[in-house]
Amino acid sequence: MTDIGMWFQSEAGETFLIKKDANGYPDLIPLQGEKPLEGVKAKKEKGKSLYEELTGKKYPHENATSRQVLWDFLEIAIQKLP
């Protein structure tokens, strides 16, 4: 099975891959030498803050699925395409 995710960079220059975890929720993976996020709670908190930074909207809800989050990120990415 192919694994699909989305790479993005925050305004602070941090780079991440966001993809679906085994339960269907967003999994945030730091890239390019970034310090790994320890535990589910740290990933959720960082994911929420990045979501709000990138979309300008409040995180949908505590149990938002990867589909909801990635769709919102995709809408932002499409706006930035030439």
N, C-alpha and C positions, 0 to 999 in steps of 0.2 A: 504494500500500500504506500502511496506517495504521501508525504507529509507537506502540508501547505501552511504558510504563515505570511506575515507582513513585517518587513524591516522598516524601522523609522528612527529618526534622530530628533531628540528634544532640543529646545532652544539653548539648553546648557551644554549641548554637544554630546550627551549620552546617547549611545546606540543600543537598540533593542530589537529582538524578534518577538512578535506576539503570535501565538498559535493556540490551537485547541488542546486542552489537556484530556486525559482519559475520561473525565466526567462531563466534557462539553463546555467547560469554563475556560476563560482566557488564561494562558500561561505566558508570563513575561520572562524572557531570557535575555540578560545583558550580553552584549557582544563587544568585540574589539578591546579586550583587556579590562573591561569593566568588572568591578567586584560583583561576584554572584549574590543574588538576593537570597537571604536565608529564610526559608519557611514560607508557607502559604500566605500568612498574614502580611509579611513584608511585600510579597509579590502583589497582593491585592491592593495594598495602600499605594504602592508605587504606580500600579496600573491605573488606579483611580485618579491620582494627581496628573499623570500623563494624559489620560483621557480628557480631563477638564482643561489642561493646557492646550492640547491640540484641537479640540472641538469647540472650546468656549462654552460648553454646556456642562451641567451637573451630571455626574455618573448616573446612568439610568436607575439602577437599584442594586441592592446588595448581592442578589443572585443573578445578575445579568449574564447571559451566555456569551460564548465567544462569537457567535453569529451576530448578535446585537452590537457588540463592541467593534468587531472587525468591519461590519457594514458602515458604521459611523466613521471609522478611520478611512475606509475606502472613499466615502463621499468627500472627505477633506482632501485626500490624495488626488482625486479626479479634478478638483478645483485648481490644483497646483500644476497640472499638466499643461504643456505648451499648446 
